[in-house]
């Protein structure tokens, strides 16, 4: 049985792979989403990430489709107490921004779609610098005190705004961020490493990186001269054309062969070994894509492996 990891300073114990729910209601219909969630749970997985805006970008969708599917699955399986559900606020078409009123109304809407009485981890999806941190933290604290949210977190936030938020929480004795969701992977390191990662380390925040596989590039399916049928093919192909992308793929291929592991598993294992990272986020459109993601729970890279990948991705 894979051991769970404590999420920062919270009381949440999570599987070392967070299952991304961005595909539910987009590239995975309800039946397929249920199958993916069932397979993830059967492997010991308990950490599911979504957002109130998933997947409003799809024609005919209004936002909240992913939350609705997760809510239906949890109800059908009767496993709410076994699943750590993370969702986010600020981007839903009807709940734009981070004003106090928006945060509270959006949380209630998410709770309805998820069919639950509490959100385990509630992120500010994209920070809104025009809203004072005092207003944002104050609203989030109210949700925690009301029992609607267990812990709060931030995504897409500057070190300066994060510092100000933590200071305000500490000064006023209010709910405090326990986690960060940064854009971070082997071909996008400067989006997290540096001041933001340093601050997370000093303050005991857990990092739960998104784009862990760089829109599929770090699965190894995007190679020079290949064509991939995927909604995210443009992003993956961009990395394949870069010099750094080539170096990273070569190192991943070598280490994957040595361990008899998929390239994606190795890429996630590098990420999981980085300072502050608790659980990378990765999504699966089909059950067949899941084993390579779940493998991160059992693959420990050597110091030499980590050094090779770190140098290749520099």
Backbone torsions as a table, in degrees:
resi	resn	phi	psi	omega
1	UNK	NA	125.5	179.5
2	UNK	-65.2	133.4	179.8
3	UNK	-76.6	142.5	179.5
4	UNK	-83.3	159.0	179.6
5	UNK	-113.1	142.1	176.0
6	UNK	-76.2	132.4	-178.4
7	UNK	-85.6	99.2	178.1
8	UNK	54.3	-132.9	-179.0
9	UNK	-92.6	8.4	-177.8
10	UNK	-81.5	177.8	174.1
11	UNK	-100.1	15.9	-179.9
12	UNK	-85.7	130.8	176.2
13	UNK	-109.9	119.7	-171.1
14	UNK	-125.9	151.7	175.1
15	UNK	-66.4	146.4	-175.8
16	UNK	-71.9	3.2	168.9
17	UNK	-126.8	121.6	175.4
18	UNK	-90.9	126.1	-177.8
19	UNK	-81.9	119.6	-179.5
20	UNK	-76.0	130.6	-178.8
21	UNK	-99.4	11.0	-177.8
22	UNK	-64.3	-23.9	-178.0
23	UNK	-84.4	-17.9	-177.1
24	UNK	-68.8	121.8	-177.1
25	UNK	85.2	4.3	177.2
26	UNK	-121.3	-87.5	179.2
27	UNK	-91.4	-6.5	174.5
28	UNK	-123.7	120.6	178.7
29	UNK	-75.4	179.4	-173.7
30	UNK	-60.0	-44.8	-178.6
31	UNK	-62.3	-44.7	179.7
32	UNK	-67.2	-39.8	178.5
33	UNK	-60.4	-43.3	177.3
34	UNK	-59.6	-42.0	-178.9
35	UNK	-64.6	-41.4	178.2
36	UNK	-65.2	-45.9	179.0
37	UNK	-62.6	-40.9	178.1
38	UNK	-61.4	-44.9	-178.2
39	UNK	-67.1	-38.8	177.9
40	UNK	-63.2	-47.4	179.7
41	UNK	-64.2	-38.6	-179.8
42	UNK	-63.3	-27.7	179.3
43	UNK	-85.6	1.4	179.9
44	UNK	101.7	0.1	-179.1
45	UNK	-69.0	141.4	-178.0
46	UNK	-142.1	10.2	-170.4
47	UNK	-125.1	109.0	-175.2
48	UNK	-118.4	130.5	-177.2
49	UNK	-111.9	133.7	176.2
50	UNK	-146.4	-169.2	176.4
51	UNK	-156.2	154.0	-178.0
52	UNK	-66.0	-20.7	-177.7
53	UNK	-87.4	-10.1	-179.6
54	UNK	-75.8	121.8	0.5
55	UNK	-124.7	78.8	-176.6
56	UNK	-65.0	-17.2	-178.4
57	UNK	-76.9	-10.4	-179.7
58	UNK	-86.2	132.6	-179.8
59	UNK	-57.4	129.7	-179.5
60	UNK	93.1	-12.5	177.5
61	UNK	-93.1	153.7	-178.9
62	UNK	-111.3	-6.7	-171.0
63	UNK	98.3	145.9	-179.7
64	UNK	91.7	-0.5	-178.7
65	UNK	-61.3	-41.4	-179.4
66	UNK	-64.4	-46.6	178.0
67	UNK	-58.0	-41.8	-178.5
68	UNK	-62.0	-43.5	179.7
69	UNK	-64.9	-44.3	178.5
70	UNK	-61.6	-42.5	178.3
71	UNK	-60.9	-43.0	178.5
72	UNK	-64.4	-39.8	-179.4
73	UNK	-65.2	-46.2	179.8
74	UNK	-60.6	-42.4	179.1
75	UNK	-64.8	-43.4	-178.5
76	UNK	-65.2	-34.9	-176.9
77	UNK	-92.4	-14.3	-179.5
78	UNK	62.0	37.3	-172.5
79	UNK	-118.9	25.9	-174.4
80	UNK	-53.7	-41.7	-176.8
81	UNK	-70.6	-12.6	-178.3
82	UNK	-97.5	-4.6	-174.3
83	UNK	-119.3	131.3	173.7
84	UNK	-92.8	112.1	-177.0
85	UNK	-102.8	124.2	175.7
86	UNK	-113.3	133.0	173.6
87	UNK	-139.1	177.9	-169.8
88	UNK	-138.6	158.9	-179.6
89	UNK	-129.4	146.1	168.6
90	UNK	132.8	-17.4	-171.9
91	UNK	-115.4	-6.1	179.7
92	UNK	-62.8	138.0	-177.9
93	UNK	-52.3	-33.1	-179.3
94	UNK	-93.0	-8.7	-177.2
95	UNK	-135.4	65.8	-177.5
96	UNK	-83.7	135.1	173.4
97	UNK	96.8	-172.7	-175.3
98	UNK	-131.9	32.4	172.5
99	UNK	-66.6	158.4	-179.4
100	UNK	-56.5	-44.1	-178.3
101	UNK	-64.2	-40.6	-179.9
102	UNK	-65.3	-45.9	-179.2
103	UNK	-57.6	-45.7	-176.4
104	UNK	-70.7	-40.4	178.8
105	UNK	-68.2	-40.3	-179.9
106	UNK	-65.7	-37.9	178.8
107	UNK	-63.1	-43.3	178.4
108	UNK	-62.1	-40.1	178.9
109	UNK	-65.9	-40.4	178.0
110	UNK	-64.3	-41.9	179.1
111	UNK	-60.9	-39.5	178.5
112	UNK	-64.3	-46.8	-178.4
113	UNK	-65.7	-37.9	-179.7
114	UNK	-78.0	-12.2	178.4
115	UNK	62.6	38.7	-176.3
116	UNK	-136.9	169.0	-179.7
117	UNK	-100.5	-5.2	178.8
118	UNK	-153.3	148.5	173.3
119	UNK	-102.0	127.2	-175.6
120	UNK	-71.8	-39.6	-178.8
121	UNK	-140.8	119.0	-174.3
122	UNK	-117.0	115.3	-177.6
123	UNK	-97.9	144.9	159.4
124	UNK	-78.8	118.0	-169.6
125	UNK	-68.7	-54.8	173.7
126	UNK	-129.3	125.5	179.6
127	UNK	-62.0	148.0	177.7
128	UNK	-121.0	94.0	-173.7
129	UNK	-58.3	-20.0	178.9
130	UNK	-74.5	-13.3	178.2
131	UNK	-99.2	125.5	-179.8
132	UNK	-58.7	141.6	179.0
133	UNK	-60.4	-28.8	179.7
134	UNK	-61.5	-37.6	179.6
135	UNK	-71.3	-42.2	-179.1
136	UNK	-65.0	-52.4	-178.6
137	UNK	-64.0	-38.3	178.3
138	UNK	-59.5	-43.7	179.7
139	UNK	-68.1	-41.9	179.1
140	UNK	-64.6	-39.2	178.3
141	UNK	-61.9	-39.6	177.7
142	UNK	-60.0	-40.1	179.3
143	UNK	-65.3	-39.3	178.5
144	UNK	-66.1	-44.9	-179.4
145	UNK	-64.3	-29.9	179.2
146	UNK	-80.5	-6.6	-179.5
147	UNK	81.5	7.5	-179.5
148	UNK	-81.5	-24.4	-180.0
149	UNK	-132.0	136.3	179.2
150	UNK	-87.5	-46.0	-178.6
151	UNK	-142.4	153.8	-178.8
152	UNK	-115.5	156.2	-176.6
153	UNK	-153.1	172.1	-177.6
154	UNK	-133.0	148.8	175.2
155	UNK	-134.2	147.6	177.0
156	UNK	52.5	63.0	-177.8
157	UNK	-135.1	147.3	179.6
158	UNK	-79.8	156.8	176.4
159	UNK	-57.7	-36.5	-178.0
160	UNK	-65.8	-45.0	179.6
161	UNK	-70.1	-35.1	177.5
162	UNK	-65.1	-45.0	178.6
163	UNK	-58.6	-46.0	-179.4
164	UNK	-63.2	-38.3	179.7
165	UNK	-65.0	-46.7	-179.6
166	UNK	-64.5	-40.8	179.4
167	UNK	-62.3	-42.5	179.9
168	UNK	-65.1	-43.6	178.0
169	UNK	-58.0	-45.4	-178.2
170	UNK	-66.0	-43.0	-176.6
171	UNK	-65.0	-39.1	-174.7
172	UNK	-98.9	-3.2	-178.9
173	UNK	68.2	36.3	-178.4
174	UNK	-103.2	171.6	177.9
175	UNK	-51.6	142.7	-174.0
176	UNK	-123.9	140.3	176.5
177	UNK	-56.5	135.0	177.2
178	UNK	-110.6	-12.9	-175.8
179	UNK	-149.2	162.2	176.5
180	UNK	-127.9	145.8	172.9
181	UNK	-120.3	89.2	-179.0
182	UNK	-93.4	159.4	169.1
183	UNK	-77.7	115.8	-172.8
184	UNK	-158.9	128.8	175.0
185	UNK	-166.4	-178.2	-176.0
186	UNK	-62.6	-25.2	178.9
187	UNK	-109.9	11.4	174.5
188	UNK	-145.7	79.1	-175.9
189	UNK	-95.6	-33.0	-177.0
190	UNK	-73.4	-7.0	175.3
191	UNK	-75.7	-9.2	177.5
192	UNK	-137.0	-45.4	-176.2
193	UNK	-63.2	145.0	-176.8
194	UNK	113.4	-141.8	-174.1
195	UNK	-57.9	-37.6	-177.9
196	UNK	-68.5	-47.4	178.1
197	UNK	-63.9	-39.9	179.5
198	UNK	-61.8	-42.1	179.2
199	UNK	-65.5	-42.7	178.3
200	UNK	-59.8	-41.5	-179.5
201	UNK	-65.3	-44.5	-179.4
202	UNK	-63.9	-36.1	-173.7
203	UNK	-96.8	2.4	177.0
204	UNK	71.9	28.4	178.7
205	UNK	-85.9	142.2	175.6
206	UNK	-87.4	137.8	174.7
207	UNK	-99.7	132.8	178.1
208	UNK	-125.2	84.0	-168.9
209	UNK	-69.5	141.3	171.4
210	UNK	-103.2	170.2	-171.0
211	UNK	53.4	37.1	-177.3
212	UNK	-59.4	-29.5	-179.9
213	UNK	-110.0	19.7	174.3
214	UNK	50.4	56.4	178.8
215	UNK	54.2	34.1	176.3
216	UNK	96.4	-13.0	-178.3
217	UNK	-59.8	-39.9	-175.6
218	UNK	-81.1	8.8	167.6
219	UNK	-85.1	-14.0	-179.4
220	UNK	89.4	3.5	-176.3
221	UNK	-82.6	-15.7	177.9
222	UNK	-98.4	110.8	179.4
223	UNK	-127.4	153.7	176.5
224	UNK	-53.3	128.0	178.0
225	UNK	88.5	-0.2	179.0
226	UNK	-102.9	154.1	175.9
227	UNK	-119.3	130.4	-178.0
228	UNK	-119.3	131.4	178.6
229	UNK	-87.6	95.4	-178.4
230	UNK	-154.3	145.3	176.9
231	UNK	-59.9	-20.0	-177.3
232	UNK	-109.2	19.5	-173.7
233	UNK	-61.2	-34.3	-177.5
234	UNK	-61.0	-42.2	-179.5
235	UNK	-68.6	-45.7	179.8
236	UNK	-61.1	-42.1	-179.2
237	UNK	-65.3	-33.3	179.3
238	UNK	-59.8	-45.1	178.8
239	UNK	-65.0	-36.3	-178.1
240	UNK	-63.0	-27.9	-178.8
241	UNK	-84.9	-8.6	-176.3
242	UNK	-89.0	153.6	179.3
243	UNK	-63.5	-42.7	179.1
244	UNK	-62.4	-41.9	178.5
245	UNK	-56.7	-42.3	178.7
246	UNK	-63.1	-44.0	179.1
247	UNK	-62.8	-43.0	-179.0
248	UNK	-64.6	-44.3	179.5
249	UNK	-61.3	-41.1	-179.4
250	UNK	-62.5	-43.0	179.1
251	UNK	-67.4	-41.5	178.1
252	UNK	-61.9	-43.5	179.6
253	UNK	-58.7	-45.1	-177.5
254	UNK	-64.0	-46.2	-176.8
255	UNK	-72.8	-37.0	177.1
256	UNK	-61.4	-41.6	179.5
257	UNK	-64.3	-40.4	-178.5
258	UNK	-64.8	-34.3	-178.3
259	UNK	-95.2	-7.6	-174.6
260	UNK	62.6	38.6	-175.7
261	UNK	-123.3	154.2	175.4
262	UNK	-64.1	151.1	178.6
263	UNK	-55.7	-42.8	-178.8
264	UNK	-59.8	-39.7	179.9
265	UNK	-62.3	-42.3	180.0
266	UNK	-65.2	-42.5	179.0
267	UNK	-61.4	-41.9	178.5
268	UNK	-69.3	-36.0	-179.9
269	UNK	-66.3	-36.9	175.2
270	UNK	-61.2	-45.4	-178.1
271	UNK	-63.8	-44.1	-178.1
272	UNK	-64.1	-22.1	-179.0
273	UNK	-88.6	-5.2	-177.2
274	UNK	-77.9	150.7	-179.5
275	UNK	-54.2	136.2	178.0
276	UNK	78.7	-17.2	-174.9
277	UNK	-74.9	125.9	178.7
278	UNK	-99.8	-45.3	-177.6
279	UNK	-156.6	113.2	173.6
280	UNK	-65.3	150.8	174.8
281	UNK	-97.8	133.0	172.8
282	UNK	-146.9	146.0	-177.8
283	UNK	-115.0	154.4	179.6
284	UNK	-128.1	123.9	177.4
285	UNK	-76.4	-24.8	-178.8
286	UNK	-137.7	161.4	177.1
287	UNK	-62.3	-33.1	-178.9
288	UNK	-62.3	-27.0	-179.3
289	UNK	-80.6	-12.4	-171.4
290	UNK	-72.2	-41.9	-175.6
291	UNK	-55.2	-38.8	-179.9
292	UNK	-65.0	-30.0	178.3
293	UNK	-78.1	-45.7	-178.5
294	UNK	-62.9	-25.4	-178.3
295	UNK	-58.9	-21.0	-179.8
296	UNK	-61.2	-26.5	-178.8
297	UNK	-67.7	-22.5	-174.3
298	UNK	-116.7	-3.2	-177.7
299	UNK	-102.7	119.6	174.7
300	UNK	-111.4	116.7	-180.0
301	UNK	-78.2	149.7	176.6
302	UNK	-75.8	164.9	176.5
303	UNK	-58.7	-36.7	179.3
304	UNK	-67.2	-40.6	176.9
305	UNK	-58.8	-48.7	-177.2
306	UNK	-62.6	-40.2	179.7
307	UNK	-63.4	-44.4	179.5
308	UNK	-59.3	-45.4	-178.0
309	UNK	-68.7	-40.1	179.6
310	UNK	-63.9	-42.0	179.1
311	UNK	-69.4	-39.9	-179.8
312	UNK	-65.0	-30.8	-175.5
313	UNK	-94.4	2.1	-177.6
314	UNK	-67.1	NA	NA
